[in-house]
Amino acid sequence: MLLILDVGNTQTVVGLAPTDIDDGDLVRTWRLATAPERTGDELYLVVEQLLTSWDLSLSSGIDGVVVSSGVPNVTAALRDMCERYFHSPPVILGPGVKTGLPILYDNPHEVGADRIANSVGAVDLYDGPVVVVDFGTATTFDVVSGVGEYLGGAIFPGIEISLDALFNRAAALRRVDLVPPRGVIGKNTNEAVQSGVIYGYSGMIDAMCRRFEAEVGQATIVATGGLGPTIAPHSEMIGHEEPWLTLHGLRLIFAKNT
């Protein structure tokens, strides 16, 4: 089995899948809070607990480990964990790792590993042109051309970051459940905030995707990330939801490098 880890600033997604993509899809996923202070030993204990539920362990039943990480401390701890307990280095998406995706960015090293994995996964599933909207700590847009070239994209403050800033600066506002209000016109403060988040963000997504299509032509729009299911149903442009798109891309990248 292949152990897949996508480390974000807020959450870490862990996946378990057959090492050979032809043998099937993901068999299990877990979503954990990212804790940058954890050591390699602590991460081992967390991962081992997850694997135990499938009668697996790092030393038995796991054939490979692939990592996408935007948190340097966690990247180092995972590398240490694999060398000590898996006795083999993981494939960590970064410079020197083969992706099969030409990156037409001014500085390719600036592109986040998760954005590359998303793009690799989206091209495999839908070909290009394709736009990936990832609802994570930041809301990111990644655009891949019709011939499979990573063109770039856009980065926007994530929904939770924006709400944290709003509630911290506006004493009269309080946190709300992120569910659609009765209508676009909020009838109370809770509904007004919900309307702004749900319909405001979906409107922003649609406007940005139309601008991307003006440059690359008609594209497939794919949503992923933890808050994708909250916003995607209210978007006119998003055509597909792939909650585990990053993990799928990482599986493909692992295959290219082993």
C-alpha positions as CSV (number, residue, x, y, z in Angstrom):
1,M,0.0,0.0,0.0
2,L,1.0,3.6,-0.6
3,L,0.9,6.1,2.3
4,I,0.0,9.6,1.0
5,L,0.4,12.8,3.0
6,D,-0.8,16.3,2.0
7,V,0.4,18.7,4.7
8,G,-1.4,22.1,4.6
9,N,-1.0,25.0,6.9
10,T,-4.3,24.2,8.7
11,Q,-5.0,20.5,8.0
12,T,-3.1,17.4,7.0
13,V,-4.8,14.9,4.7
14,V,-3.6,11.3,5.0
15,G,-4.5,8.7,2.3
16,L,-4.0,5.0,1.8
17,A,-4.1,3.5,-1.6
18,P,-2.8,0.6,-3.6
19,T,0.7,1.4,-4.8
20,D,-0.2,0.6,-8.4
21,I,-2.8,3.0,-9.6
22,D,-4.3,0.3,-11.8
23,D,-5.1,-1.7,-8.7
24,G,-7.8,0.7,-7.5
25,D,-8.7,3.9,-5.9
26,L,-8.0,5.3,-2.4
27,V,-9.2,2.9,0.2
28,R,-9.1,5.3,3.2
29,T,-8.6,9.0,4.0
30,W,-8.1,10.9,7.2
31,R,-8.1,14.6,7.9
32,L,-6.0,15.8,10.8
33,A,-5.0,19.2,12.3
34,T,-1.5,20.2,11.2
35,A,0.8,20.5,14.2
36,P,4.1,22.0,13.1
37,E,5.7,21.3,16.5
38,R,5.4,17.5,16.3
39,T,8.6,15.6,16.0
40,G,9.2,12.6,13.7
41,D,8.6,10.3,16.7
42,E,5.3,11.9,17.4
43,L,4.2,11.8,13.8
44,Y,5.1,8.1,13.7
45,L,2.7,7.4,16.6
46,V,-0.1,9.3,14.9
47,V,0.4,7.6,11.5
48,E,0.9,4.2,13.2
49,Q,-2.5,4.5,15.0
50,L,-4.2,5.2,11.7
51,L,-2.5,2.3,9.9
52,T,-3.3,-0.1,12.8
53,S,-7.0,0.2,11.9
54,W,-6.1,-1.5,8.6
55,D,-3.8,-4.1,10.1
56,L,-0.9,-2.2,8.6
57,S,2.2,-0.4,10.0
58,L,5.0,1.6,8.5
59,S,7.3,-1.4,8.8
60,S,4.7,-3.9,7.4
61,G,2.4,-3.5,4.5
62,I,3.5,0.0,3.4
63,D,5.5,-0.1,0.1
64,G,6.0,3.7,-0.3
65,V,5.4,7.1,1.1
66,V,4.7,10.3,-0.9
67,V,4.5,13.7,0.6
68,S,3.3,17.2,-0.4
69,S,4.0,19.8,2.3
70,G,3.8,23.5,2.6
71,V,5.1,23.4,6.2
72,P,8.9,23.1,6.4
73,N,9.0,21.8,10.0
74,V,6.5,19.0,9.2
75,T,8.4,18.2,6.0
76,A,11.6,17.6,8.0
77,A,9.8,15.6,10.7
78,L,8.2,13.4,8.1
79,R,11.5,12.8,6.4
80,D,13.0,11.8,9.8
81,M,10.0,9.6,10.5
82,C,10.4,7.7,7.3
83,E,14.1,7.2,7.6
84,R,13.8,5.9,11.2
85,Y,10.7,3.8,11.0
86,F,10.1,3.1,7.3
87,H,13.9,2.8,6.6
88,S,13.5,4.5,3.2
89,P,13.2,8.1,2.2
90,P,9.8,9.3,1.1
91,V,9.1,10.9,-2.3
92,I,8.6,14.6,-1.3
93,L,7.2,16.7,-4.0
94,G,9.7,19.5,-4.8
95,P,12.6,20.4,-7.0
96,G,14.1,17.4,-8.8
97,V,10.9,15.3,-8.6
98,K,9.4,14.3,-11.9
99,T,5.8,15.4,-12.4
100,G,5.3,15.3,-16.2
101,L,3.9,18.8,-16.0
102,P,5.9,21.7,-17.7
103,I,5.7,24.7,-15.3
104,L,5.6,28.0,-17.2
105,Y,6.0,30.1,-14.0
106,D,8.6,32.9,-13.7
107,N,10.2,30.9,-10.9
108,P,8.9,27.3,-10.9
109,H,10.2,26.7,-7.4
110,E,7.7,29.2,-6.0
111,V,4.7,27.0,-7.0
112,G,3.3,25.2,-3.9
113,A,3.6,21.4,-4.0
114,D,-0.1,21.0,-3.4
115,R,-0.8,23.2,-6.4
116,I,1.4,21.0,-8.6
117,A,-0.2,17.8,-7.3
118,N,-3.7,19.3,-7.9
119,S,-2.8,20.2,-11.5
120,V,-1.3,16.7,-12.2
121,G,-4.4,15.0,-10.9
122,A,-6.8,17.3,-12.7
123,V,-5.1,16.8,-16.1
124,D,-5.1,13.1,-15.6
125,L,-8.9,13.1,-14.9
126,Y,-10.1,15.8,-17.3
127,D,-7.3,16.8,-19.7
128,G,-6.8,20.5,-20.4
129,P,-7.6,23.3,-20.3
130,V,-8.5,22.9,-16.7
131,V,-8.8,25.2,-13.7
132,V,-8.4,23.9,-10.2
133,V,-10.0,25.8,-7.3
134,D,-8.6,24.7,-4.0
135,F,-10.5,25.9,-0.9
136,G,-7.8,25.6,1.7
137,T,-6.1,28.0,4.1
138,A,-5.8,30.1,1.0
139,T,-8.2,29.8,-2.0
140,T,-6.0,29.0,-4.9
141,F,-6.6,28.9,-8.6
142,D,-4.3,26.8,-10.9
143,V,-4.6,26.9,-14.7
144,V,-3.3,24.2,-17.0
145,S,-3.3,24.7,-20.8
146,G,-4.8,22.4,-23.4
147,V,-1.4,20.8,-24.0
148,G,-0.8,20.1,-20.3
149,E,1.4,23.1,-19.3
150,Y,1.0,24.7,-15.9
151,L,0.4,28.4,-16.7
152,G,0.0,29.9,-13.2
153,G,-3.1,31.1,-11.4
154,A,-4.2,33.2,-8.5
155,I,-4.2,33.2,-4.7
156,F,-7.0,34.7,-2.6
157,P,-7.4,34.8,1.2
158,G,-9.1,31.6,2.3
159,I,-12.7,31.7,3.7
160,E,-11.6,30.9,7.3
161,I,-8.8,33.5,7.2
162,S,-11.2,36.1,6.0
163,L,-13.8,35.3,8.7
164,D,-11.1,35.3,11.4
165,A,-10.1,38.8,10.3
166,L,-13.7,40.0,10.2
167,F,-14.6,38.7,13.7
168,N,-11.4,39.9,15.2
169,R,-11.9,43.4,13.9
170,A,-15.7,43.7,14.3
171,A,-16.7,43.3,17.9
172,A,-20.4,43.2,17.2
173,L,-20.1,40.2,14.8
174,R,-19.9,36.6,16.0
175,R,-19.1,33.3,14.3
176,V,-21.8,31.6,12.2
177,D,-22.4,28.2,10.7
178,L,-21.3,28.2,7.1
179,V,-24.7,27.1,5.6
180,P,-26.8,28.9,3.0
181,P,-29.1,31.5,4.4
182,R,-32.8,31.7,3.5
183,G,-32.0,34.1,0.7
184,V,-29.3,36.3,-0.7
185,I,-30.7,39.2,1.2
186,G,-29.9,38.4,4.8
187,K,-32.7,39.2,7.3
188,N,-30.4,39.2,10.3
189,T,-26.7,39.5,11.0
190,N,-26.0,35.8,10.9
191,E,-27.7,35.5,7.6
192,A,-26.0,38.5,6.2
193,V,-22.6,37.0,7.1
194,Q,-23.6,33.6,5.6
195,S,-24.8,35.3,2.4
196,G,-21.6,37.3,2.1
197,V,-19.5,34.1,2.5
198,I,-21.6,31.6,0.4
199,Y,-22.7,33.9,-2.4
200,G,-19.8,36.4,-2.3
201,Y,-17.1,33.7,-2.6
202,S,-19.1,31.7,-5.2
203,G,-19.5,34.9,-7.2
204,M,-15.7,35.6,-6.9
205,I,-15.0,32.1,-8.1
206,D,-17.2,32.5,-11.2
207,A,-15.8,35.9,-12.1
208,M,-12.2,34.6,-11.9
209,C,-12.9,31.5,-13.9
210,R,-14.5,33.5,-16.6
211,R,-11.4,35.7,-16.8
212,F,-9.2,32.6,-17.0
213,E,-11.4,31.2,-19.9
214,A,-11.0,34.5,-21.7
215,E,-7.3,33.7,-21.9
216,V,-7.1,30.0,-22.3
217,G,-10.5,29.1,-23.8
218,Q,-13.3,27.0,-22.4
219,A,-12.0,25.0,-19.5
220,T,-13.1,22.3,-17.1
221,I,-13.4,23.8,-13.6
222,V,-12.6,21.5,-10.7
223,A,-13.1,22.2,-7.0
224,T,-11.2,20.6,-4.2
225,G,-10.2,21.3,-0.6
226,G,-12.0,21.1,2.7
227,L,-14.5,23.9,2.0
228,G,-15.2,23.0,-1.6
229,P,-18.5,21.3,-0.8
230,T,-19.7,24.5,0.9
231,I,-19.1,26.8,-2.0
232,A,-19.1,24.6,-5.2
233,P,-22.9,24.0,-5.2
234,H,-23.5,27.7,-5.5
235,S,-21.0,28.3,-8.3
236,E,-22.1,28.5,-11.9
237,M,-18.7,27.7,-13.3
238,I,-17.5,24.8,-11.1
239,G,-18.4,21.6,-12.9
240,H,-16.7,18.9,-10.8
241,E,-15.8,18.3,-7.2
242,E,-12.8,16.1,-6.4
243,P,-12.2,16.2,-2.6
244,W,-9.1,14.0,-2.9
245,L,-7.6,15.5,-6.0
246,T,-4.3,16.3,-4.3
247,L,-3.9,12.7,-3.2
248,H,-4.7,11.5,-6.7
249,G,-2.0,13.7,-8.1
250,L,0.5,12.6,-5.5
251,R,-0.1,8.9,-6.5
252,L,0.6,9.7,-10.1
253,I,3.8,11.6,-9.1
254,F,4.9,8.7,-6.9
255,A,4.5,6.3,-9.9
256,K,6.7,8.6,-12.1
257,N,9.5,8.6,-9.5
258,T,9.7,4.9,-8.5
